[in-house]
Amino acid sequence: MSGGDEERGLADQRGLSDQRGLADWLPARLAAVAPSVTVIGDVMLDGWWSGSIDRLCREAPAPVVDISRRMFAPGGAANTAMNLAALGAKVRVAGLIGCDDAGMELRRQLRAAGVNTSHLHEHTGMVTTSKTRISSAGQVLLRFDDVACKVPPDALAALALTLPAAVRGQDAVVVCDYGAGALQGPVRSALLDALGGRAGTQLAVVDAHDPRPWAALRPDLATPNAEEAARLLGIRFTSGSDRPAVMAARRDDLIDATGARAVVVTLDRDGTLLLPAAGDTHRTWARPATEKQASGAGDTFVAALTLARAAALPLSTSVDFAQAAADVVVHHPGTSVCSSADLTRHLASFADTALSADELARHIQGDRAEGRRIVLTNGCFDVLHRGHTRYLNQAKQLGDVLVVALNSDASVRRLKGPDRPINPVADRAAVIAALSCVDYVTVFETPTPIPLIEKIRPEIYAKGGDYTPEMLAETEAVERFGGTVTILDYVPDLSTTAVVQRIRNGEGAAVGEAPVN
């Protein structure tokens, strides 16, 4: 993104303080921008068949599933396109399908969702890639795949001819290369030629099992999963490995291998890790479902990430946005999409989520019984900025469960003056709770959080600023119950006070160094 786009994105972030919250702001922002996006790659049809099991077959000790329900949904690159359309983008998809029932169903569903399929080519020698899952009583028993053994050369040539028109004038292009063959040979060459001299405002995202062949594209973003990133690095993770730490240490190698300006490694149930070529890393934490009947959350993540960046949101904010969208679909069965309305409801669910001290203590008791380490931090968190999110992500990494205790409105007035807080505590709690790194939010009225510390007894108490543990009144209470106090570094960023003053003056923001509060 250009510097001007980044500044506009930051301005929109500051505008959140004038809204009731993310849930109100998001749909209007996306509707106003409605970026145009082309998705190019391996399109598929996912099948979800379910039925009952009452007997074994005669030929082998295998269950007989009496199929009672057949459902189909676009998968792969087609699922990425469906998610983009559901979130408000203007989408076209380019790829190859066969002249078969699966291809007809795939095109029908894409068109019904408002996706432009004029660059989706049919070929008589092709088999439409399909992946069908058979389940009973909520348990997937097997999956059978129908995949073309070889993509006809003339099919690739036909697709390659249309790619310049498919990407011309688009705000963003997403390359979905899952190794099914639609992006090989002339297609890759045509795409590299079409995007090689793209304008700085045209976003390029590569979602590939092997991003190395696309390094020459110099994409803005590459989105390997942890296994794919490990292959790029030539390593294997053992059980208990700290994958984020290893990949953060090898950031330059991942950037070199992908050619990207930033790499976002998806970690499944562990969230994601953002590794920009320059600047701070950023973690998100997933809110996973207990069952695994869902598929395609990675496609949803890529779609939401692309949309957010095309709408000029800052990179770390875009990753958080994409994580929230992925959290929605993992709680839906089958291959599904996250719509703007779904995401609005998800974000709105964090409103009024501040727990009382007693409610929090009950939750913490359950977490601790399962061996989780509790991290507590506190602050005003009035007008949220990048310094806050960096600080909270650092705090989360100290343990397993992060509790954020917010100063009450009266407490903020005592600390900051009569014109603060800008946002009332309900809004502050809703925004903080929506961050993937935060597990619980509570509010305290007392001069210090010592009564809360005595109630939940955190293993770690995190504080930002130029303190030492000896300077904090809370240290004695933390250590009395076997906990430790950790002082996090200064975060070079905007202070809340400075941000508020510049908003009131109608000025741009300046970068300074200040403690987070």
Residue, then its C-alpha position, 0 to 999 in steps of 0.5 A: m500500500s502507498g504511504g497515503d493509503e496507510e495514513r488514511g487507514l490510520a485516520d480511519q482507526r482514530g475515527l473509531s473513537d467517534q463510533r459506538g464500536l467496531a460492529d457499527w463501523l465495519p459494515a459502513r466502511l466496507a460498503a463505502v470502499a467495496p474493493s474490486v478483487t480478482v481471485i486466480g487459481d485452483v477452484m474446487l467443489d466441496g461435498w459434504w454428505s451425511g447419513s446414518i450407519d446401521r450395519l456393516c457391508r458383506e464384502a468387508p468389515a466396513p460401515v454402510v452409510d445410508i446417505s440422507r443429505r448431500m451438500f455442496a460448496p465452492g472450495g479452494a480459490a472459489n471459496t476465497a472468492m465466495n468469502l470476498a463477495a460475502l464481505g462486500a468486495k466486487v469479485r471475479v474468479a479465474g480458473l479451470i473447470g471441466c464440462d461436468d456436473a461438478g463444474m456446473e454446480l460450482r459455476r452456479q453457486l459462484r454466480a448466485a453469490g454475485v461472483n463474476t465467472s466470465h474468466l472461469h474456463e470450461h474444458t472437455g478434457m478437464v475434471t473439475t476438482s472435487k473433495t467429498r466428505i462422508s460423515s455420520a453422527g457428526q463424525v467425518l469417516l472418509r474423504f474421496d477426491d476427484v482430481a484431474c491427472k493432467v491439465p490439458p495444455d490448451a486449457l492452460a493456454a486459453l486461461a493465460l490469454t485472458l489473465p491480463a484482462a482479468v487483473r487489469g484495473q483491479d484493486a487486488v489480485v489473490v493467487c491461490d496455488y494449491g498444486a492442482g495444476a491450473l497455475q502452471g506453465p503459461v498461466r504463471s508466466a502470463l500472470l507474472d507479466a501482467l502483475g510485474g509492473r503493477a501500480g503501487t496501489q494494486l495489492a498482490v496476495v499469494d496463498a500457495h502451498d509453495p510460494r517460491p515460484w511466485a517470489a518473482l511477483r514480489p507480492d505484498l503478502a504471502t500466507p503459508n501455513a506453519e507446515e508450508a513455512a517449515r518446508l520453506l525453512g527446511i526444518r521440522f517442528t517437534s512436539g512442543s516446539d515454539r513455532p512462532a519464536v522459531m519463525a520470527a527468528r527466521r523472518d528474513d529467510l521467509i521474506d527471501a523465500t517468498g519475495a513478499r513484503a510481509v509473510v503471515v503464517t497461519l497456525d490453525r488453532d494457535g492463530t497467526l504470526l505476521l512477519p513484515a519485512a520491516g517493522d514489528t511482528h504481530r500475533t493473533w490468537a484463534r478462538p477455535a471450535t471444539e469439533k472439526q466439521a469445518s473446512g476452509a477457514g484459511d480461505t476465509f482468512v486470506a479473503a478478509l486479509t485481502l479485503a482489509r488491506a485493499a480498504a487501506l486498513p493498517l497491516s496489523t489491524s488487517v490481520d486481526f480483522a482476518q482472524a475474527a472472520a476465520d473465528v466465525v467460520v470454524h464454528h460453522p459446519g462444512t465449507s462456509v463463508c463469513s459475511s459482513a453481517d456474520l462479522t458484525r454479529h461476532l464483533a457485537s458479541f464482545a459488547d458488554t463483555a466485562l466480567s465482574a470480579d466474581e465471574l472472572a474468578r470462576h472462569i480463572q478457576g477452570d482455566r487454572a484447573e486445566g494447567r493454564r498460566i494466568v497473566l493480568t495487566n491493567g490500564c485505561f486503554d482509552v483510544l486504542h492504538r498500535g502501542h496498545t496492541r503490541y503491548l497486549n500481544q507481548a503480555k499474552q505471550l508470557g502465559d496462556v490466559l490474558v486478563v485485562a483490567l480496565n480502569s473505571d470511568a471515574s478512575v480514568r478521570r482521576l488519573k487523566g483529568p475531567d475530559r477523559p475518558i474519550n470512550p466510556v468503559a463499556d465501549r473500551a471493554a468491547v474493543i479490548a475484548a475483540l482483540s484475539c490476544v485477550d481472553y477476559v476483560t474486567v473493570f476495577e474501581t479501586p486506586t490499584p488492582i490489588p483487590l483483584i490480584e488477591k482474588i484471582r492470584p495471577e501467575i504473572y502481572a505485566k506492566g508497561g512503562d519505566y517502572t521496576p517491580e520495586m516501584l509498584a504497590e501491586t508487587e507485594a500482593v503478586e509475590r505473596f501468592g507465588g506470582t511474578v511481576t514482569i515489566l514490558d519495554y517501552v513501545p515506540d508509538l503514539s501516546t493516547t494523550a497525544v493522539v487525542q490532542r491531535i484528533r481535537n486539533g484536526e492534525g496528523a499523528a506524530v510518532g513518539e515514545a511513551p508508556v502504554n496506558 
